[in-house]
Amino acid sequence: MSDGDRPLPNRWKRFSEWDDRPLRLDKFAAEDADSGFAAFKSPHDPKPGLVLTTGGVAVMDGIAAADFDMIDWFIAS
């Protein structure tokens, strides 16, 4: 049996559309910075900044170490 004679696998029709669509053009959701969904360059992002002391990070992105949340602590450590 040649490759042209091989039966196609049993697939749902929606997979045919996925096969024809380049992944780089896939849009899962529209960015909306006002609703809190922006992957890059949101107008609500803080200005980047870092203040170091002998004990480590004192201020990161305008937030004092005493006010860090869990993600800030992970990045700063």
N, C-alpha and C positions, 0 to 999 in steps of 0.2 A: 504494500500500500504506500503510495507517495504522500508527501505532505499535503498536497492539494486534495487528496481523497479522505483525509482524516476528518472524522466528524467533530463538529464544534462541541465544546463542553456545555453541559446544561447550566445556563446562567440566566439570571433575572434580567429583564430588559433594562433596568436602570444602570446596570454595570456597563452596558454598551455606551451610554452617554459618558460615563466616567472615563472609559478608555479613550474616547475621542477628545477629551478636554485636558489641555496641559495643566499640570499641577500648579505651575507658577502663576497662572491666571485665576486660580481658585480664590474666591472671596467668601469667607465664612461669615463675616459680619462687617457692617460699615462702621468706621471709627466715629465716635461721638464723644469728644472730650468733656462736654458738659454733663454727660451721663456717667463719666468715669471710665470710658473705654477708649483709650488711645495708646497704641503701642509705642509710638515715637512722637516727640515734639508736641506735647500737650501744652497749651498756654497756661495750664495750672501747675506745671512742673516747677519745683523750686530751683533757684539758681545754684549751680554746683559750687561746692566749697568744702574745704577741709582744714581744720585747725588741729594740729598735733601738739601734745605736751609730752613730758617724760613718761607719763603713765599710759599714753596711748592717744586715742582720738578723743578730743574734747568737744568739737563741734563738727557736724557733717551736714552739708546742705542747709545751713542755717538752723539746725536743730541741736540743742545742747545734749550732751551724753546722758544727762539725768532724764531726758524726755524721749530717749530712743525706744522704739518698739522692737519686737523680736527680729524683724528683718534688718533693721539698722544695726542691732548688736551683731548679727551674723556677718554683715558686710564689714563692720568695723573691727572685728576680731581676727 
